[in-house]
Amino acid sequence: MEISKSPLFLIGMHTHTHPDLNKKKLTFQFEEILSCSKSLTAKYGVNSSCLAYPFGINDNNMLKAIKTLGIEACFTTSATDVYAYSDMAMIGRHQVFNEDGASLKNRLNN
């Protein structure tokens, strides 16, 4: 995959089968993340330390799993800004639509 070789992109994990992991057992969550990690490494040579939570949510088991696996940054679906002091297990993100730079800037500033 060409995108995995580009310095402009970072490929992160999103779990293996994309289930809602909230309230699932720790072993199930751990296996979903680990399986995704192994697939990215095997297929694309990618060793990711980032995860986007399926459905943007997590629970205490998920926080334990990411700590055990050494995941450094996790993204939610909350449209919140990111700062140097942001919790790296709860990084917000803004959805980018097919729009020009001025439109995106205006939307983010409101």
trRosetta pair geometry for C-beta under 8 A, 3 or more apart (Angstrom, degrees):
i j d omega theta_ij theta_ji phi_ij phi_ji
1 4 4.7 79 84 -3 99 109
1 5 7.8 172 97 -6 59 85
1 43 7.7 40 -7 138 115 102
1 44 5.4 -31 33 -111 113 118
2 5 5.9 -66 -163 37 44 108
2 6 6.8 52 145 -36 73 101
3 6 5.5 -45 -153 15 43 120
3 9 5.2 -23 179 64 91 158
3 11 7.1 110 117 -67 101 111
4 9 7.6 -81 -93 92 26 116
4 11 5.5 -20 -109 -19 83 143
4 44 4.3 -149 -107 -177 169 123
4 45 7.0 124 147 58 135 85
4 46 5.6 -104 -148 -62 119 115
6 9 4.9 51 82 22 112 99
10 48 7.5 120 166 -124 88 98
10 50 6.5 62 136 24 122 148
11 40 6.4 175 126 -152 122 126
11 44 6.8 -14 73 108 167 153
11 46 4.9 -46 75 -142 126 158
11 48 6.0 -101 102 -77 71 126
12 48 4.9 150 -127 -168 45 139
12 50 3.6 -67 -119 95 122 103
12 51 6.1 -162 168 -80 109 23
12 52 6.0 103 103 -17 127 88
12 75 7.6 82 110 8 162 121
13 33 6.2 70 148 -151 149 75
13 36 4.5 108 -151 118 103 129
13 37 5.8 -27 -90 -71 137 72
13 40 6.7 -109 -87 -18 80 146
13 48 5.2 170 -30 91 85 136
13 50 6.8 167 22 91 76 53
13 51 4.5 -27 74 -104 100 78
13 52 7.4 -173 90 23 50 65
13 71 7.6 -85 41 -117 131 126
14 18 6.7 5 134 -92 99 88
14 36 6.5 -166 54 -151 46 152
14 51 7.0 156 -83 -159 35 66
14 52 5.0 -11 -102 61 89 96
14 54 6.5 101 174 -70 79 78
15 18 5.7 146 81 -79 111 38
15 19 6.9 -109 140 32 151 66
15 21 6.8 -167 -89 -47 152 127
15 32 4.3 -4 -151 157 103 109
15 33 6.0 -52 -102 -79 69 53
15 35 7.9 36 -172 65 56 97
15 36 5.2 -147 -158 -42 14 142
15 51 7.8 66 -43 -156 69 108
15 54 5.3 -42 21 -35 137 120
16 31 7.8 -53 11 134 138 71
16 32 5.1 -138 21 -154 94 59
16 33 7.9 -117 -20 -53 87 12
16 35 3.8 -7 -66 97 143 119
16 36 4.6 -138 -63 -58 64 77
16 39 6.7 127 -117 -7 89 138
17 32 6.7 -92 30 -131 82 99
18 54 5.0 154 -155 -118 61 131
19 24 7.2 77 112 -59 125 152
19 32 6.7 -108 36 -112 102 147
19 54 6.4 102 76 98 30 164
20 24 7.8 152 106 -33 60 114
20 54 6.2 -138 -97 114 39 114
20 55 5.1 13 -112 2 87 150
20 57 7.5 17 -157 57 89 114
21 24 5.0 -82 -160 25 56 126
21 28 7.4 -180 -137 112 86 100
21 29 4.9 90 -165 -110 123 96
21 32 6.4 -143 -93 56 122 158
21 53 7.3 -115 41 -159 119 88
21 54 6.0 110 -5 48 96 112
21 57 7.9 -173 61 88 78 80
21 58 7.3 -5 88 -119 112 59
21 59 7.7 -149 119 18 82 98
21 61 7.9 -137 156 91 99 111
21 62 5.8 102 120 -84 126 116
22 55 7.3 -79 -11 80 114 131
22 57 4.9 -5 -65 110 128 120
22 58 6.9 -166 -90 -140 81 12
22 59 5.2 112 -142 -30 67 114
22 62 7.5 -38 -93 -28 51 132
23 59 6.0 103 -55 -28 47 164
23 61 8.0 112 -120 22 13 130
24 28 4.5 -97 158 84 117 132
24 29 5.4 142 88 -53 111 89
24 61 6.9 -137 78 89 61 149
25 28 4.7 93 62 4 83 105
25 29 7.1 -157 93 -4 43 87
25 61 6.9 -162 177 -148 22 158
26 29 5.8 -58 -148 39 33 110
26 30 6.0 36 155 -23 67 109
26 61 4.3 -138 -84 -153 74 106
26 64 5.9 -31 -129 83 122 130
26 65 6.1 -178 -158 -62 77 98
27 30 5.6 -52 -143 37 30 116
27 31 6.3 29 158 -18 63 107
28 31 6.0 -58 -150 37 27 108
28 32 6.5 30 153 -21 63 106
29 32 5.8 -55 -150 33 31 113
29 33 6.5 22 157 -12 65 107
29 61 5.4 138 12 131 150 108
29 62 5.5 -128 -165 -92 151 65
29 65 4.6 -123 116 -45 112 160
30 33 6.2 -64 -153 40 28 105
30 34 6.0 21 157 -14 67 115
30 65 4.7 -149 -81 -129 70 109
30 68 6.9 -22 -117 77 115 138
30 69 7.2 171 -141 -51 79 115
31 34 5.7 -57 -134 44 29 109
31 35 5.8 33 164 -23 66 109
32 35 6.1 -55 -145 34 21 110
32 36 6.7 22 155 -17 58 107
33 36 5.8 -58 -154 35 31 111
33 37 6.4 32 151 -20 66 108
33 51 6.5 -23 -131 -111 112 142
33 65 5.9 136 15 152 146 124
33 66 7.3 -150 -131 -85 167 65
33 69 5.9 -104 120 -42 133 170
33 71 7.4 -75 -175 -51 139 140
34 37 5.5 -53 -148 36 33 115
34 38 6.3 33 155 -18 66 105
34 69 6.7 -145 -76 -109 82 128
35 38 5.8 -52 -146 36 31 111
35 39 6.4 32 153 -21 63 106
36 39 5.7 -56 -150 35 31 112
36 40 6.5 29 155 -18 65 105
37 40 6.0 -56 -150 35 29 109
37 41 6.5 25 155 -15 63 109
37 47 7.8 39 -168 -142 94 55
37 48 6.6 -136 -120 53 80 90
37 69 7.3 -166 -39 -169 157 130
38 41 5.8 -58 -149 39 31 111
38 42 6.1 26 157 -16 67 111
39 42 5.9 -58 -141 40 28 107
39 43 5.9 8 168 -3 67 116
40 43 6.5 -62 -133 47 22 97
40 44 5.7 -44 -170 45 61 109
40 46 4.3 -67 160 74 103 109
40 47 7.7 156 107 -83 109 24
40 48 5.8 -11 111 0 161 114
41 44 7.5 -76 -110 59 9 66
41 45 6.6 28 -158 -130 49 20
41 46 6.2 -115 -82 66 45 52
41 47 5.8 46 -97 -81 102 68
48 51 7.6 123 129 -64 117 61
49 70 6.5 -63 -132 125 104 85
49 71 5.6 166 -173 -138 61 47
49 72 4.3 35 143 11 117 105
49 73 6.9 75 118 21 82 80
50 71 7.0 124 -99 -165 15 93
50 72 6.7 -45 -74 63 63 84
50 73 4.7 -16 -114 73 87 97
50 74 7.2 171 -162 -82 58 38
50 75 7.3 33 178 -15 101 103
51 66 6.4 -126 31 -112 145 115
51 71 5.2 -7 -7 -161 117 146
51 73 7.6 170 28 94 62 53
51 74 4.8 -14 70 -113 93 83
51 75 7.2 -164 99 22 47 75
52 56 7.9 -34 175 -92 82 59
52 74 7.4 152 -97 -163 24 61
52 75 4.4 -27 -110 65 74 110
52 93 7.9 -22 -124 -3 110 153
53 56 5.3 93 83 -136 106 16
53 57 5.9 -161 140 47 139 24
53 58 5.2 -105 -114 -55 145 91
53 62 7.1 43 -119 -176 115 152
53 74 6.1 56 -42 176 94 108
53 75 6.8 -152 8 82 77 53
53 76 5.9 1 34 -105 124 53
53 77 7.6 -105 72 -20 97 83
55 77 7.2 -79 161 -8 33 136
56 75 7.8 -63 -123 128 74 68
56 76 4.5 70 -169 -175 87 64
56 77 2.8 -75 -85 3 150 99
56 78 6.7 146 177 -24 128 63
57 76 7.1 58 -79 -138 36 96
57 77 7.9 -39 -39 20 64 102
58 62 3.8 -127 -158 84 96 147
58 63 6.2 106 147 -49 128 76
58 66 8.0 -26 -142 -13 146 132
58 74 7.1 36 -50 146 149 148
58 76 7.7 -97 -4 -94 99 95
58 89 7.3 -96 62 163 164 100
58 90 7.8 -124 32 -90 127 83
59 62 5.3 103 47 8 57 102
59 63 7.4 -112 107 -4 33 91
60 63 5.6 -53 -149 35 36 113
60 64 6.5 38 152 -19 66 103
61 64 5.6 -54 -152 35 34 112
61 65 6.3 36 151 -21 67 105
62 65 5.5 -52 -146 35 34 113
62 66 6.4 29 158 -16 67 104
63 66 6.1 -52 -143 37 29 106
63 67 6.4 31 156 -19 61 108
63 89 6.0 44 -121 -172 90 152
64 67 5.8 -60 -150 37 29 111
64 68 6.2 28 155 -19 66 109
65 68 5.8 -57 -147 37 29 110
65 69 6.2 14 160 -7 65 114
66 69 5.9 -62 -140 47 30 104
66 71 4.1 -73 -160 52 87 123
66 74 5.9 -41 -129 -55 160 135
66 89 6.4 141 88 -125 150 103
67 70 7.8 34 177 -69 29 30
67 71 7.7 -67 -56 42 22 82
71 74 6.3 60 134 -60 125 97
72 88 6.4 -57 162 163 59 137
73 88 5.0 -85 -106 -172 65 95
73 89 8.0 -143 -144 -80 32 33
73 91 5.9 11 -173 -11 95 142
74 88 7.0 91 23 143 72 61
74 89 4.9 18 40 -152 120 48
74 90 6.9 6 85 -60 98 30
74 91 6.5 157 83 18 43 92
75 91 4.9 -48 -100 77 64 99
75 92 7.6 67 -153 -168 74 5
75 93 5.2 30 -168 -29 118 126
76 80 7.9 23 69 26 119 110
76 90 5.6 11 -26 -159 126 64
76 91 6.8 170 11 71 79 42
76 92 5.9 -33 61 -101 102 50
76 93 7.1 177 70 11 54 88
77 93 7.0 -51 -125 54 34 98
78 90 7.6 14 30 175 134 90
78 92 4.4 -75 92 -117 90 98
78 93 7.6 100 67 29 51 57
79 92 6.2 71 174 178 8 117
79 93 7.2 -55 -107 89 48 40
79 94 5.2 69 -145 -105 86 68
79 95 7.1 -59 -95 3 108 81
80 92 3.0 -175 56 -54 82 167
81 92 6.6 14 20 69 14 131
82 86 4.9 -62 -152 -16 68 164
82 91 5.5 19 -106 -153 122 92
82 92 6.1 -161 -61 51 81 82
83 86 4.9 134 52 -37 65 93
86 90 7.4 -134 172 81 90 78
86 91 6.0 79 138 -107 134 72
86 92 7.7 -112 -149 11 139 86
87 90 4.3 25 88 38 116 102
87 91 7.5 -145 86 -57 61 56
88 91 6.4 2 -145 -47 39 104
94 108 6.2 23 -156 -103 171 100
96 99 7.5 -133 -176 38 70 95
96 104 6.4 10 -135 -122 90 129
97 104 7.8 -174 45 -90 76 90
99 103 4.0 -106 170 89 120 133
99 104 5.4 148 93 -53 114 83
99 107 7.6 62 98 -7 164 138
100 103 5.1 94 57 10 73 104
100 104 7.2 -140 98 -4 36 91
101 104 5.7 -58 -146 39 32 111
101 105 6.1 33 157 -20 68 108
102 105 5.7 -54 -146 37 29 112
102 106 6.3 31 155 -19 63 107
103 106 5.8 -55 -148 36 29 112
103 107 6.3 28 154 -19 64 107
104 107 5.8 -57 -147 37 30 110
104 108 6.2 24 157 -15 66 110
105 108 6.0 -60 -146 40 28 108
105 109 6.2 21 158 -16 64 113
106 109 6.0 -63 -145 39 27 108
106 110 6.7 23 158 -21 62 109
107 110 6.2 -63 -153 30 29 108
